[in-house]
Amino acid sequence: MKNRTYLYRKHEQEEYLYRKLEQEEYLYRKHEQEQYLYRKHEQEEYLYRKHEQEQYLYRKHEKEEYLYRKHEQEEYLYRKHEQEEYLYRKHEQEEYLYRKHEQEVILVS
């Protein structure tokens, strides 16, 4: 009878250890899964921040390009205006010289 009790207890002990081992394996796999999900989440966050940074730089570049083109357009309009003023003054000068010449011709005749 003692032997039977001993064997029964030994069997119970082995079952307990087996369940404990299974529980530890389960917890280990669960922990591994959580680690994997955490790393995956971190990677997704990194990619999102990287994408946001790229979008910011793209918008910044677009704005700089726009300002550059605007500046170029303003310079072009300024030079065009200067050219028109120059032509106007030249025309005024030519008219003045023409009238002066006509006056001289009238005076000489």
C-alpha positions as CSV (number, residue, x, y, z in Angstrom):
1,M,0.0,0.0,0.0
2,K,2.8,2.3,0.8
3,N,4.2,1.7,-2.6
4,R,0.9,2.6,-4.2
5,T,0.6,5.8,-2.3
6,Y,4.2,6.7,-3.3
7,L,3.5,5.9,-6.9
8,Y,0.3,8.0,-6.8
9,R,2.1,10.9,-5.3
10,K,4.9,10.6,-7.7
11,H,2.4,10.5,-10.6
12,E,0.6,13.6,-9.1
13,Q,4.0,15.4,-8.8
14,E,4.9,14.6,-12.4
15,E,1.5,15.8,-13.6
16,Y,2.0,19.0,-11.6
17,L,5.4,19.6,-13.1
18,Y,4.1,18.8,-16.6
19,R,1.3,21.4,-16.2
20,K,3.7,23.9,-14.8
21,L,6.0,23.3,-17.8
22,E,3.1,23.8,-20.2
23,Q,2.1,27.0,-18.4
24,E,5.7,28.3,-18.6
25,E,5.8,27.5,-22.3
26,Y,2.5,29.2,-22.8
27,L,3.7,32.3,-21.0
28,Y,6.9,32.2,-23.0
29,R,5.1,32.0,-26.3
30,K,2.7,34.8,-25.1
31,H,5.6,36.9,-24.2
32,E,7.3,36.3,-27.5
33,Q,4.1,37.2,-29.3
34,E,3.8,40.4,-27.3
35,Q,7.4,41.3,-28.1
36,Y,6.8,40.7,-31.8
37,L,3.7,42.9,-31.7
38,Y,5.5,45.6,-29.9
39,R,8.4,45.6,-32.4
40,K,5.9,45.6,-35.2
41,H,4.1,48.6,-33.7
42,E,7.5,50.4,-33.2
43,Q,8.3,49.8,-36.8
44,E,5.0,51.1,-38.0
45,E,5.4,54.2,-35.8
46,Y,8.9,54.7,-37.2
47,L,7.6,54.4,-40.8
48,Y,4.8,56.8,-40.0
49,R,7.1,59.4,-38.6
50,K,9.5,59.0,-41.5
51,H,6.6,59.5,-43.9
52,E,5.4,62.6,-42.0
53,Q,9.0,64.0,-42.2
54,E,9.1,63.3,-45.9
55,Q,5.8,65.0,-46.4
56,Y,7.0,68.0,-44.4
57,L,10.2,68.3,-46.5
58,Y,8.2,67.9,-49.7
59,R,5.8,70.7,-48.7
60,K,8.8,72.9,-47.6
61,H,10.5,72.3,-50.9
62,E,7.3,73.1,-52.8
63,K,6.9,76.3,-50.9
64,E,10.5,77.3,-51.6
65,E,10.0,76.6,-55.2
66,Y,6.9,78.7,-55.3
67,L,8.6,81.6,-53.6
68,Y,11.5,81.3,-56.0
69,R,9.2,81.3,-59.0
70,K,7.3,84.3,-57.5
71,H,10.5,86.2,-57.0
72,E,11.6,85.4,-60.6
73,Q,8.2,86.6,-61.9
74,E,8.5,89.9,-59.9
75,E,12.0,90.4,-61.2
76,Y,10.8,89.8,-64.8
77,L,7.9,92.3,-64.3
78,Y,10.3,94.9,-62.8
79,R,12.7,94.6,-65.7
80,K,9.8,94.8,-68.1
81,H,8.6,97.9,-66.4
82,E,12.1,99.4,-66.5
83,Q,12.3,98.6,-70.2
84,E,8.9,100.3,-70.8
85,E,10.0,103.4,-68.9
86,Y,13.2,103.5,-70.8
87,L,11.3,103.3,-74.1
88,Y,8.9,105.9,-73.0
89,R,11.7,108.4,-72.0
90,K,13.4,107.6,-75.3
91,H,10.2,108.3,-77.2
92,E,9.7,111.6,-75.2
93,Q,13.3,112.6,-76.0
94,E,12.8,111.9,-79.7
95,E,9.6,113.9,-79.8
96,Y,11.3,116.8,-78.0
97,L,14.2,116.7,-80.5
98,Y,11.8,116.5,-83.4
99,R,9.8,119.6,-82.1
100,K,13.1,121.4,-81.5
101,H,14.2,120.6,-85.0
102,E,10.9,121.8,-86.4
103,Q,11.3,125.1,-84.5
104,E,14.8,125.6,-85.8
105,V,13.5,124.9,-89.4
106,I,10.7,127.4,-89.0
107,L,13.1,130.0,-87.5
108,V,15.7,129.5,-90.3
109,S,13.0,129.9,-93.1
